[in-house]
């Protein structure tokens, strides 16, 4: 069995909170030692003093199979992930058709394993067709490998049916992901309401709509006892409700997108549709509050919420353009903006990018402890570059960071000790 030793590294360990010089030994696809001498015949990889961290677990990725393969395939998503230091993709079920039956789930699981160089795990729909009325076969979907259940951006309005689905999910120990939003208020919105939206003549939604949706979901979580995760918290007004739920002992966690941590509503600028997202970009005060919430541990997970869209669906008036941005390849360099700004240290950053999502989903990845899978990313946190969207591996190129100056380059990515990306 081959042995690989990573030497001369700056080891970023989110589990211990350490950022120290060190080495790592990998054998049989798992981490076997820290700081040990290289055995005779081992393959040596010199890290040149750069950072080695657990591979990112990116929770909430849209892939176009089935139904929209022209936007993103398992192959192209996997290549983009590897280039971005993402070793595990947690894929969304908002496909065409939705992943709402064991047969569909088995199909995408097989396709992903065949086509992607990185791990892909799938969430399944909570209700049939993601329509919020009739629950899916949660037990059978769990048996088929579903890692969690969500209707993504389709917010259920039939609270009684939703409560039944949550109660059933609770009985099976299933994790349910909600999208906190009051659907009536947010319908047709393209940006966050306020002076800027009014000046641009764009339909907006109040940040209070997110808090209202979250309060409802948390009440249902309290009533049913379900394991609940809010996919994206983006406004300061939502944070007190989240904190109260935690204080009450509810089994509740929350995430935020990298775009809401690094961009704000003014980035929409001259109606730039690459900045049209769901939820819409928020105020600078909200952005800073989200960064602080991640630093404090109130928000657990940072994700790319990778949402590919072709040129035709983005080259439209802002109100009509598709929402979403690709992010698998830009997640780490964008997140390093928070590190360079002094808001988060590297272990804290990888806690939100890798360890916390893995822990919440019951995965062994996201850590560097002995016995953990050797899913690793080697990166230079200080390497500057200007992003060219046409060099991205994703089929779709709808990134808000096109032309942006970023710092932080991925130099190598490994899954189970096998190298799946090497920078040119």
Buried (B, 14 or more C-beta within 10 A) or exposed (E): EEBBBBBBBBBBBBBEEEBEEBBBBBBEBBBBBBEEEBEEEBEEBEBEEBBBBBBBBBBBBBBBBBEBBEBBBBBBBBBBBBBBBBBBBBBBBBBEEBBBBBEBBBBBBEBBEEBBBBBBBBBBBBBBBBBBBEBBBBBBBBEBBBBBBBBBBBBBEBEEBBBBBBBBBBEEEBBBBBBBBBBEBBEEBBBBBBEBBEEBEBEBBBBBBBBBBBBBBBBBBBEBBBBBBBBBBBBBBBBEBBEEBBEEEBBBBBBBBBBBBBBBBEEBEEBBBBBBBBBBBBBEEBBBBBBBBBBEEBBBBBBBBBBBBBEEBBEEEBBEBBBBBBBBBBBBBBBBBBBEEEBBBBBBBBBBBBBBBBBBBEBEBBBBEEEBBBBBBBBBBEBEEEBEBEEBBBBBBBBBBBEBEBBBBBBBBBBBBEBBBEEE
